[in-house]
Amino acid sequence: MSIGLLHYLILSAGVLCCGLFVMMTKRNAIGILIGIELVLNSVNINFIAFDRYRAGGGMDGQIAALFVIVLAAAEAAVAVAICMNLYKNINTIDVDRGDALHG
């Protein structure tokens, strides 16, 4: 049995569902960030899988996945800074209490 495009798409859908579940159920900011990273990883799986099984070759999917990885690193840096500011101001990283920062 060989691994085909459908196997990668099923894996990507599973990772996407896990990421969405984590984002919806976690209340602290770090848990939500982990869910976002899972969603971005599922996107990368799709980019690489479609690039691998596309006729004609090329590296479009790999370049797009690299761009998503760079975007995720920048998002993580900004999100960690926001979490640190949230903890400094209200001593918690609970996103439900984040509305206290507006004034």
C-alpha positions as CSV (number, residue, x, y, z in Angstrom):
1,M,0.0,0.0,0.0
2,S,1.4,3.4,-1.0
3,I,0.7,6.7,0.8
4,G,-1.2,9.0,-1.5
5,L,-2.6,12.5,-1.4
6,L,-5.8,11.4,0.4
7,H,-3.7,10.2,3.4
8,Y,-2.1,13.6,3.8
9,L,-5.4,15.3,3.5
10,I,-6.9,13.1,6.2
11,L,-3.9,13.8,8.4
12,S,-4.2,17.6,7.7
13,A,-7.9,17.5,8.5
14,G,-7.2,15.7,11.8
15,V,-4.6,18.3,12.8
16,L,-6.9,21.1,11.8
17,C,-9.7,19.7,14.0
18,C,-7.4,19.3,16.9
19,G,-6.2,22.9,16.5
20,L,-9.7,24.3,16.3
21,F,-10.8,22.2,19.3
22,V,-7.8,23.6,21.4
23,M,-8.5,27.2,20.3
24,M,-12.2,26.9,21.3
25,T,-11.8,25.1,24.6
26,K,-8.7,26.7,26.2
27,R,-9.0,29.9,28.2
28,N,-5.4,30.8,28.6
29,A,-3.5,32.5,25.9
30,I,-0.7,30.0,25.6
31,G,-3.2,27.2,24.9
32,I,-4.9,29.3,22.2
33,L,-1.4,29.9,20.6
34,I,-0.8,26.2,20.5
35,G,-4.1,25.7,18.7
36,I,-3.2,28.4,16.2
37,E,0.2,26.7,15.6
38,L,-1.7,23.4,14.9
39,V,-3.9,25.1,12.4
40,L,-0.9,26.6,10.6
41,N,0.8,23.2,10.6
42,S,-2.3,21.6,8.9
43,V,-2.0,24.3,6.2
44,N,1.6,23.4,5.7
45,I,0.8,19.7,5.3
46,N,-1.7,20.7,2.6
47,F,0.8,22.9,0.8
48,I,3.5,20.3,0.8
49,A,1.1,17.4,-0.1
50,F,-0.4,19.3,-3.1
51,D,3.0,20.3,-4.2
52,R,4.3,16.7,-4.1
53,Y,1.4,15.2,-6.0
54,R,1.0,18.0,-8.6
55,A,1.9,17.2,-12.1
56,G,4.8,19.3,-13.5
57,G,6.9,19.6,-10.4
58,G,7.9,23.0,-9.0
59,M,8.4,24.2,-5.5
60,D,5.4,26.5,-5.1
61,G,4.0,24.5,-2.1
62,Q,7.4,24.4,-0.4
63,I,7.8,28.2,-0.8
64,A,4.3,28.8,0.5
65,A,5.0,26.5,3.5
66,L,8.2,28.4,4.3
67,F,6.3,31.7,4.2
68,V,3.7,30.2,6.6
69,I,6.5,29.1,9.0
70,V,8.1,32.6,8.9
71,L,4.6,34.1,9.5
72,A,4.0,31.7,12.5
73,A,7.4,32.7,14.0
74,A,6.5,36.4,13.8
75,E,3.0,35.7,15.2
76,A,4.5,33.7,18.1
77,A,6.9,36.6,19.0
78,V,4.1,39.1,19.0
79,A,1.8,36.8,21.0
80,V,4.4,36.1,23.6
81,A,4.9,39.9,24.1
82,I,1.2,40.3,24.5
83,C,1.0,37.5,27.0
84,M,3.9,39.0,29.0
85,N,2.1,42.4,29.0
86,L,-1.2,40.7,30.0
87,Y,0.5,38.9,32.9
88,K,2.4,42.1,34.0
89,N,-0.8,44.1,34.2
90,I,-3.4,41.7,35.6
91,N,-1.2,38.7,36.9
92,T,-2.9,36.1,34.7
93,I,-2.9,35.0,31.1
94,D,-6.7,34.2,31.1
95,V,-8.0,35.7,27.9
96,D,-11.5,36.3,29.4
97,R,-9.9,38.8,31.8
98,G,-8.1,40.6,29.1
99,D,-10.8,43.2,28.6
100,A,-9.5,44.9,31.8
101,L,-6.6,46.2,29.8
102,H,-8.6,48.8,27.9
103,G,-8.8,51.3,30.7
